[in-house]
Amino acid sequence: ATFCVLYVAMRLFSARKNRNSLYSPLVYATTFFGIVDLLSTAPWFIEQILFKANVITNGSDVANVFRLFRIFRILQVEDFIVAFSKLDNVFRASKDVLKATGLMAIIIWVGCGALFFIFEQNNPNWRECDESIPLRGNISSSELGCYDFESIAACNNYYGEGMCRQTAFANMPDALFYTAVFLGGEWGVVDFTFMGRLVCVFLCVAGIALYAIPVGSFIDSFGAVIGLSDED
């Protein structure tokens, strides 16, 4: 409660409004220290709401988790104000590049996820069948196996509903999950189709670019902020 009063009454509403400097309580709320204040106080309100709704009880482990957010206050230690202020300036100087990179990442993520879903939804390498179904068919008996069908639908039509299933890229959310993992540099599954491999190659190149663009912007902005500080 003390942190809430300090944030709302003494910091947010007492922030001096200056039209010439484009400064206001809303501007303060979006600065580094304003966000730190919010992160250290907002969980208290959520905790009180959950108390009133009888979702959690006082003194429980779940309730104690909300109190851990108060550790964000350490970011406002006076000795680090100058350093954190410079980092805040760096992020603000790079915000346009971050927005553009974020939009590009979403487009690549959704686009490649859709391509993976189209190319890999019937890939037999991600297919699992009931134990009674052989993996490969028997030529002499003309019996088809799990990997002999072109699609999951065909396998289920032959053996019965629910006998065959796809373990990866079965739907769009599943494809988006794997694509997000791939963009992070991890490859949880392999053995793609030829078209899927082409998408993988594109993701390797695009992923490097998506990380390199904001890093380069941060370095340039950090150098500019440090240079301005030295001149001052």
C-alpha positions as CSV (number, residue, x, y, z in Angstrom):
1,A,0.0,0.0,0.0
2,T,2.9,2.4,0.8
3,F,4.4,1.8,-2.7
4,C,1.0,2.5,-4.3
5,V,0.7,5.8,-2.5
6,L,4.2,6.7,-3.4
7,Y,3.6,5.8,-7.1
8,V,0.1,7.3,-7.6
9,A,0.1,10.3,-5.3
10,M,3.7,11.4,-5.0
11,R,5.1,10.4,-8.4
12,L,2.4,10.1,-11.0
13,F,0.1,12.9,-10.1
14,S,2.8,15.2,-8.9
15,A,4.8,15.0,-12.1
16,R,5.0,18.5,-13.4
17,K,3.4,19.2,-16.7
18,N,5.6,21.1,-19.1
19,R,4.2,21.7,-22.6
20,N,7.5,23.0,-23.9
21,S,9.3,19.9,-22.9
22,L,6.4,17.7,-23.8
23,Y,6.5,16.3,-20.3
24,S,3.4,15.2,-18.3
25,P,2.3,12.4,-15.9
26,L,1.5,10.2,-18.8
27,V,5.1,10.7,-20.2
28,Y,6.5,9.8,-16.8
29,A,4.4,6.7,-16.7
30,T,6.1,5.5,-19.9
31,T,9.6,6.2,-18.7
32,F,11.9,3.6,-17.3
33,F,11.2,4.7,-13.7
34,G,7.5,5.0,-14.3
35,I,7.4,1.4,-15.6
36,V,9.5,0.2,-12.6
37,D,6.9,1.9,-10.3
38,L,4.1,0.2,-12.1
39,L,5.7,-3.3,-12.0
40,S,6.3,-2.9,-8.2
41,T,2.8,-1.7,-7.4
42,A,0.3,-3.3,-9.9
43,P,0.7,-6.8,-8.5
44,W,-0.6,-5.5,-5.2
45,F,-3.9,-4.5,-6.8
46,I,-4.1,-7.9,-8.5
47,E,-3.4,-9.6,-5.2
48,Q,-6.2,-7.7,-3.5
49,I,-8.7,-8.5,-6.2
50,L,-7.8,-12.2,-5.9
51,F,-8.2,-12.0,-2.2
52,K,-11.7,-10.5,-2.5
53,A,-12.7,-13.2,-5.1
54,N,-11.4,-15.9,-2.7
55,V,-9.1,-17.2,-5.4
56,I,-6.1,-17.1,-3.1
57,T,-5.6,-16.9,0.6
58,N,-3.4,-14.6,2.7
59,G,0.0,-16.2,3.4
60,S,-0.2,-18.8,0.7
61,D,2.6,-19.5,-1.7
62,V,0.7,-17.9,-4.6
63,A,0.2,-14.7,-2.5
64,N,3.9,-14.6,-1.7
65,V,4.7,-14.6,-5.5
66,F,3.0,-11.2,-5.9
67,R,5.3,-9.8,-3.2
68,L,8.4,-10.8,-5.2
69,F,7.5,-8.1,-7.7
70,R,8.5,-5.5,-5.1
71,I,12.1,-6.4,-5.9
72,F,11.8,-4.1,-9.0
73,R,12.2,-1.2,-6.6
74,I,15.9,-2.0,-6.4
75,L,16.2,-0.6,-9.9
76,Q,15.6,2.8,-8.5
77,V,18.6,2.8,-6.2
78,E,20.1,6.3,-6.4
79,D,23.5,5.1,-7.4
80,F,22.1,3.7,-10.6
81,I,19.8,6.5,-11.7
82,V,22.2,7.9,-14.2
83,A,23.0,4.5,-15.8
84,F,19.3,3.5,-16.0
85,S,18.4,6.9,-17.4
86,K,20.9,6.4,-20.2
87,L,19.5,3.0,-20.9
88,D,16.0,4.5,-21.0
89,N,17.3,7.1,-23.5
90,V,18.8,4.3,-25.6
91,F,15.5,2.5,-25.8
92,R,13.6,5.6,-26.7
93,A,16.1,6.5,-29.4
94,S,15.6,3.0,-30.9
95,K,11.8,2.7,-30.5
96,D,11.0,3.3,-34.2
97,V,13.5,0.6,-35.2
98,L,12.1,-1.8,-32.6
99,K,8.5,-1.2,-33.8
100,A,9.5,-1.8,-37.4
101,T,11.4,-4.9,-36.4
102,G,8.6,-6.2,-34.3
103,L,6.1,-5.8,-37.2
104,M,8.5,-7.5,-39.5
105,A,8.9,-10.4,-37.0
106,I,5.2,-10.8,-36.7
107,I,4.8,-10.9,-40.5
108,I,7.6,-13.5,-40.9
109,W,6.3,-15.5,-37.9
110,V,2.7,-15.8,-39.2
111,G,3.7,-16.2,-42.9
112,C,6.2,-19.0,-42.2
113,G,3.8,-20.6,-39.8
114,A,1.2,-20.8,-42.5
115,L,3.7,-22.2,-45.0
116,F,4.8,-24.8,-42.5
117,F,1.2,-25.8,-41.9
118,I,0.5,-26.1,-45.6
119,F,3.7,-28.1,-46.4
120,E,4.0,-30.2,-43.3
121,Q,0.5,-31.0,-42.1
122,N,0.5,-34.4,-43.9
123,N,4.2,-35.1,-43.5
124,P,4.4,-38.8,-42.4
125,N,7.5,-38.1,-40.3
126,W,5.2,-36.3,-37.8
127,R,2.6,-39.1,-37.9
128,E,1.7,-41.5,-35.1
129,C,-0.8,-44.4,-35.4
130,D,-2.3,-47.0,-33.1
131,E,0.0,-49.9,-32.1
132,S,-2.1,-52.3,-34.1
133,I,-1.3,-50.4,-37.4
134,P,2.1,-51.3,-39.0
135,L,4.4,-48.5,-39.9
136,R,4.8,-49.9,-43.5
137,G,2.4,-51.9,-45.5
138,N,2.8,-55.5,-46.6
139,I,3.0,-55.8,-50.4
140,S,1.9,-59.4,-50.4
141,S,-1.3,-58.7,-48.4
142,S,-1.9,-55.3,-50.0
143,E,-2.3,-53.9,-46.5
144,L,-1.3,-50.2,-46.1
145,G,0.8,-49.0,-43.2
146,C,0.8,-45.8,-41.2
147,Y,3.4,-44.0,-43.4
148,D,1.8,-45.2,-46.7
149,F,-1.1,-42.7,-46.7
150,E,-0.9,-39.2,-48.2
151,S,-2.8,-37.6,-45.4
152,I,-4.1,-38.1,-41.8
153,A,-7.6,-38.0,-43.2
154,A,-6.9,-40.9,-45.6
155,C,-5.3,-43.0,-42.8
156,N,-8.3,-42.4,-40.5
157,N,-10.8,-43.2,-43.3
158,Y,-9.0,-46.5,-43.8
159,Y,-8.4,-47.6,-40.2
160,G,-11.1,-45.7,-38.4
161,E,-11.4,-42.3,-36.8
162,G,-8.7,-41.5,-34.2
163,M,-6.4,-44.3,-35.2
164,C,-3.9,-41.9,-36.9
165,R,-2.8,-38.5,-35.7
166,Q,-0.2,-35.8,-36.5
167,T,2.2,-34.9,-33.8
168,A,3.5,-31.6,-35.3
169,F,2.1,-28.9,-37.6
170,A,-1.4,-30.4,-37.1
171,N,-3.0,-27.0,-37.0
172,M,-2.1,-23.3,-37.3
173,P,-1.5,-22.6,-33.6
174,D,0.8,-25.7,-33.5
175,A,2.7,-24.4,-36.6
176,L,3.0,-21.0,-35.0
177,F,4.5,-22.5,-31.9
178,Y,7.2,-24.4,-33.8
179,T,7.9,-21.4,-36.0
180,A,8.5,-19.2,-32.9
181,V,10.9,-21.8,-31.6
182,F,12.7,-21.9,-34.9
183,L,13.1,-18.1,-34.9
184,G,14.8,-18.4,-31.6
185,G,17.5,-20.6,-33.1
186,E,16.2,-24.0,-31.8
187,W,15.0,-26.8,-34.0
188,G,12.8,-29.1,-32.0
189,V,11.9,-31.3,-35.1
190,V,13.6,-32.3,-38.3
191,D,12.9,-34.4,-41.4
192,F,10.9,-31.7,-43.2
193,T,9.6,-32.0,-46.7
194,F,11.5,-30.4,-49.5
195,M,9.3,-27.2,-49.4
196,G,9.5,-27.2,-45.6
197,R,13.3,-27.2,-45.9
198,L,13.2,-24.1,-48.1
199,V,11.2,-22.4,-45.4
200,C,13.7,-23.4,-42.8
201,V,16.6,-21.9,-44.9
202,F,14.6,-18.7,-45.2
203,L,14.0,-18.6,-41.4
204,C,17.7,-19.0,-40.7
205,V,18.5,-16.0,-42.8
206,A,15.5,-14.0,-41.6
207,G,16.2,-14.9,-37.9
208,I,19.7,-13.5,-38.1
209,A,18.5,-10.3,-39.6
210,L,15.7,-9.9,-37.0
211,Y,18.3,-10.1,-34.2
212,A,20.9,-8.0,-36.0
213,I,18.7,-5.0,-36.8
214,P,17.8,-4.1,-33.2
215,V,21.3,-4.9,-31.9
216,G,22.8,-2.6,-34.4
217,S,20.3,0.1,-33.5
218,F,21.0,-0.3,-29.8
219,I,24.7,0.1,-30.4
220,D,24.3,3.2,-32.5
221,S,21.8,4.8,-30.0
222,F,24.0,3.9,-27.1
223,G,27.0,5.5,-28.7
224,A,25.0,8.6,-29.5
225,V,23.7,8.9,-25.9
226,I,27.1,8.4,-24.4
227,G,28.5,11.0,-26.9
228,L,25.9,13.5,-25.9
229,S,26.6,12.9,-22.2
230,D,30.3,13.4,-22.7
231,E,29.7,16.7,-24.5
232,D,27.5,17.9,-21.7
